[in-house]
Amino acid sequence: MRLLSRRQLINAAACAGALAAVARNGRAADYPSRPIRLVIPYAAGGSGDQIGRPWVDGMASQLGPVFAENIGGAGGAIGAAAVAREKPDGYSLLLGNGSTQVIIPLAERPAYSAGDFRAIYRLVSSALVFAIHPSVPARDLQALIAYAKVNPGRLSYGTPGVGTGNHLVGEMFKRQAGGLDIVHIPYRGVAPATNDLVSGQIPLLIAVMSIQLQQLSRAGRLRLLAVTTDTRLSAAQEIPTAVESGMPDLRYEGWFGLFAPSLTPDSIVDRIALSTRAVMADPALQAAYRSQGLEPDSQSSPDKFQRIVEATSASLAPVIKSIGLRPG
């Protein structure tokens, strides 16, 4: 058998690489040739559906059949892990958020890593708000801090669960205010936590800003102290930011967006992103998201979204480490 020279081996390897690239590009050029699945990693009927399913409906005119599948459990980890194991061909996407893409991968013994995904497009962003029962004698964040310091252990704050962005913002608040003694009360969702706040069962709630909370505030049933975004919300200009309230490092912006397995080709990711941008330009879709207290992003891109994910990770990593968070 004739042995190949070193130059022949190099040429053969180069040809093989070129053929593989042609094959990959050919598959990307044909994309999509069958229905695309969007995994919503939460139970049906929740906020994941309210965000993901309008995108699914809009994408039909862009890329053909798209369908949503709810795979809930473990705070979103089960659905996210399922997509991470899928073939990176653009036919299985994830509706991810700060919990699935940042908090769970940073927790102890995670089901997957952040590197298992690549960002495609941020669909919406949201602000967290500090809401208190009217019986708490505080009109702003600094007054709440002062009250907590003279009443250690008497205050508690509710969130939709352990390991949520709401929970971590609560821990950030306690640390940045000098180590407040406030007890975390996790709930199974924001609705029961809101009910307990209004009834006076808990004095403080950290929740995603919503139309409902604004209505309850106007009715005098709760008080909204501060939001966690860099600037005031256009729909709630009367509520100051935490930064304005004397806490320059208390910043957090929630988000939901599209992710694909990490080895998905650039051409497929870019096509999904461009198609999504076209869908997100629809005024009716934007109005539907804003009616839920969410801000649609009509100018996202894979690079922009990836930077947002990395910034969220840098912000939350110290808190996650300090409390020894473990995935649910």
C-alpha positions in Angstrom: 0.0 0.0 0.0 1.4 3.4 -1.1 2.0 5.8 1.8 0.7 9.3 1.4 3.2 12.2 1.7 2.7 14.9 4.3 1.6 17.4 1.6 -0.9 14.9 0.3 -2.3 14.3 3.8 -2.7 18.1 4.3 -4.4 18.4 0.9 -6.8 15.6 1.7 -7.7 17.1 5.0 -8.4 20.4 3.4 -10.6 18.8 0.8 -12.5 17.0 3.5 -13.0 20.2 5.5 -14.2 22.0 2.4 -16.7 19.3 1.6 -18.0 19.3 5.1 -18.5 23.1 4.9 -20.3 22.8 1.6 -22.6 20.2 3.2 -23.3 22.4 6.2 -24.0 25.4 4.0 -26.3 23.4 1.9 -28.3 22.3 4.9 -28.5 25.9 6.1 -29.6 27.2 2.7 -32.5 24.7 2.7 -33.6 25.8 6.2 -36.3 25.3 7.2 -37.6 22.2 5.4 -39.8 21.0 8.3 -41.7 22.5 11.3 -39.6 24.3 13.9 -40.3 23.6 17.6 -40.1 26.2 20.3 -39.7 24.7 23.8 -41.3 26.7 26.5 -39.7 25.4 29.7 -42.7 26.1 31.9 -46.2 24.7 32.4 -48.9 25.8 29.9 -50.9 28.9 30.6 -48.2 31.0 32.3 -46.1 33.9 31.2 -43.9 31.7 29.0 -47.0 31.0 26.8 -48.0 34.7 26.8 -44.6 35.5 25.4 -43.7 32.5 23.3 -47.0 31.7 21.5 -47.5 35.1 19.9 -44.0 34.7 18.4 -44.9 31.2 17.2 -48.0 32.6 15.5 -46.1 35.4 13.8 -43.3 33.3 12.5 -45.6 31.2 10.4 -45.5 33.9 7.7 -41.7 34.0 7.9 -40.4 30.5 8.2 -43.4 28.3 7.7 -44.8 26.0 10.4 -43.7 26.7 14.0 -45.2 25.0 17.1 -44.7 25.5 20.8 -44.2 22.6 23.3 -44.4 23.1 27.1 -41.8 21.1 29.0 -42.0 22.3 32.5 -40.3 21.3 35.7 -37.3 22.2 37.9 -37.7 26.0 37.4 -37.2 25.6 33.6 -34.2 23.3 33.8 -35.9 20.3 32.4 -37.1 22.0 29.2 -33.8 23.8 28.7 -31.7 20.7 29.2 -33.9 18.9 26.6 -33.1 21.6 24.0 -29.4 21.6 24.9 -29.3 17.9 23.9 -31.0 18.4 20.6 -29.2 18.4 17.2 -28.0 21.9 16.4 -30.0 22.3 13.2 -32.4 25.1 14.1 -35.4 22.9 14.5 -35.5 22.9 18.3 -35.3 26.3 20.0 -35.7 27.4 23.6 -37.6 30.3 25.0 -35.1 31.1 27.7 -34.8 33.8 30.4 -32.5 34.8 33.2 -33.4 31.8 35.2 -32.7 29.2 32.5 -29.7 30.8 30.9 -27.9 32.4 33.9 -29.2 31.4 37.3 -29.4 27.6 36.7 -26.1 27.3 35.0 -24.4 29.3 37.8 -26.0 27.2 40.5 -24.3 24.2 42.1 -24.6 20.9 40.1 -26.5 22.4 37.1 -28.3 20.3 34.5 -26.4 22.0 31.7 -24.0 24.9 31.1 -24.4 28.4 29.7 -22.1 27.3 26.8 -24.6 24.7 25.7 -26.6 27.5 24.0 -26.2 30.5 21.8 -28.4 33.6 21.9 -30.5 34.5 18.9 -32.9 37.3 19.8 -34.3 39.0 22.9 -38.1 39.2 22.6 -39.1 41.2 25.6 -37.6 42.8 28.7 -39.2 43.6 32.0 -38.5 45.5 35.3 -38.8 44.2 38.8 -40.5 46.4 41.3 -40.5 46.7 45.1 -44.1 46.6 46.3 -45.1 47.0 50.0 -48.3 46.8 52.0 -49.7 50.2 53.0 -49.2 49.3 56.6 -45.4 49.5 56.2 -44.4 53.1 57.1 -42.2 53.7 54.1 -42.7 55.9 51.0 -39.4 55.2 49.3 -36.6 52.6 49.3 -34.4 54.4 51.8 -37.3 54.6 54.3 -37.8 50.9 53.8 -34.1 50.3 54.6 -34.3 52.4 57.7 -37.5 50.6 58.9 -35.9 47.2 58.3 -32.8 48.2 60.3 -34.8 49.1 63.4 -37.0 46.1 63.0 -34.6 43.2 62.3 -36.3 39.9 61.5 -39.8 41.4 61.4 -39.9 42.0 57.6 -40.3 39.3 55.0 -40.4 39.5 51.2 -42.3 37.3 48.8 -41.1 36.1 45.3 -42.3 33.6 42.8 -39.7 31.1 44.1 -36.2 30.2 45.2 -33.6 31.0 42.5 -35.7 33.4 40.5 -34.4 36.8 39.5 -36.8 38.2 42.0 -35.2 36.2 44.8 -31.7 37.2 43.8 -32.6 40.9 43.6 -34.0 40.6 47.1 -30.7 39.2 48.3 -28.8 41.9 46.4 -31.0 44.5 48.1 -30.2 43.1 51.6 -26.5 43.0 51.0 -26.2 46.4 49.4 -28.2 47.9 52.2 -25.7 46.7 54.7 -26.9 43.2 55.5 -30.6 43.6 56.3 -32.4 40.9 58.3 -35.4 40.3 56.0 -36.8 36.8 55.5 -37.4 35.4 52.0 -40.8 33.7 51.5 -40.9 31.7 48.2 -44.2 31.2 46.5 -45.3 29.0 43.5 -45.8 31.9 41.2 -46.5 35.7 41.5 -50.3 35.5 41.8 -50.4 33.9 45.3 -47.6 36.2 46.5 -49.5 39.2 45.3 -52.7 38.0 47.0 -50.8 37.7 50.3 -49.3 41.1 49.9 -52.6 42.7 49.3 -54.2 40.9 52.3 -51.3 41.9 54.6 -49.8 38.4 55.0 -46.5 39.6 53.8 -45.2 43.2 53.9 -43.0 43.2 50.8 -43.1 41.7 47.3 -40.5 41.8 44.6 -42.3 41.1 41.3 -42.2 41.9 37.6 -43.9 45.2 37.0 -47.4 44.6 35.6 -50.6 46.4 34.8 -52.2 44.6 37.7 -49.7 46.0 40.2 -50.1 49.5 38.9 -53.9 49.2 39.3 -53.6 47.9 42.8 -51.3 50.8 43.6 -53.7 53.4 42.3 -56.4 51.8 44.3 -54.3 52.2 47.5 -54.0 48.5 48.1 -50.2 48.4 47.8 -47.4 50.9 47.3 -44.8 50.7 44.6 -41.4 52.1 45.8 -38.8 51.5 43.0 -38.0 49.6 39.8 -34.7 47.9 39.0 -34.1 49.2 35.5 -31.6 51.9 34.7 -34.3 54.4 33.7 -37.9 54.9 34.7 -40.5 53.0 32.8 -42.3 54.9 30.1 -45.7 53.5 31.4 -44.9 54.3 35.0 -42.9 57.5 35.1 -44.0 58.2 38.7 -42.0 55.3 40.1 -38.3 56.0 40.7 -35.5 53.6 39.9 -33.5 51.9 42.7 -30.5 53.9 41.3 -32.3 57.2 41.9 -33.3 55.9 45.3 -29.7 55.8 46.5 -28.7 52.2 45.5 -26.5 52.7 42.4 -25.7 49.0 42.1 -29.2 47.6 42.5 -30.0 47.0 38.8 -31.7 44.1 37.1 -33.6 43.8 33.9 -35.6 40.6 33.2 -35.9 39.2 29.7 -37.2 36.3 27.6 -35.6 35.4 24.3 -34.7 32.7 21.8 -31.8 30.3 22.1 -30.4 27.4 20.1 -28.0 24.6 20.8 -24.5 26.0 20.8 -23.3 24.5 17.5 -26.2 25.8 15.4 -24.7 27.3 12.2 -24.4 31.1 12.0 -26.5 31.2 8.8 -29.5 29.5 10.6 -29.2 31.7 13.7 -29.0 34.8 11.5 -32.1 33.8 9.5 -34.1 33.2 12.7 -33.0 36.5 14.1 -33.9 38.5 10.9 -37.3 36.8 10.7 -37.9 37.5 14.3 -37.1 41.1 13.9 -39.7 41.3 11.1 -42.3 39.7 13.4 -41.4 42.0 16.3 -42.0 45.1 14.1 -45.8 44.3 14.1 -47.5 47.1 16.1 -50.3 44.6 17.2 -47.7 42.2 18.7 -45.9 45.1 20.4 -49.2 46.2 21.9 -50.0 42.7 23.1 -46.6 42.5 25.0 -46.9 46.0 26.5 -50.4 45.1 27.8 -48.7 42.5 29.9 -46.2 45.1 31.3 -43.4 43.9 29.0 -41.2 45.9 26.7 -40.8 44.3 23.2 -37.4 44.5 21.6 -37.6 45.3 17.9 -33.8 45.9 17.5 -32.2 42.8 19.0 -29.6 40.5 17.3 -27.5 37.5 18.3 -24.5 39.7 19.4 -26.6 42.2 21.3 -28.5 39.5 23.1 -25.4 37.6 24.0 -23.9 40.7 25.6 -27.1 41.1 27.7 -26.9 37.5 28.8 -23.2 38.0 29.8 -24.0 41.2 31.7 -26.8 39.5 33.6 -24.4 36.7 34.5 -21.8 39.1 35.8 -24.4 40.8 38.0 -25.9 37.7 39.5 -22.9 35.5 39.9 -21.6 37.0 43.2 -25.1 36.7 44.8 -25.6 33.1 43.6 -22.2 32.1 45.0 -22.8 33.9 48.3 -26.1 32.1 49.1 -24.9 28.7 47.7 -27.9 28.4 45.4 -28.7 24.9 44.1 -31.0 24.2 41.2 -34.5 23.0 42.0 
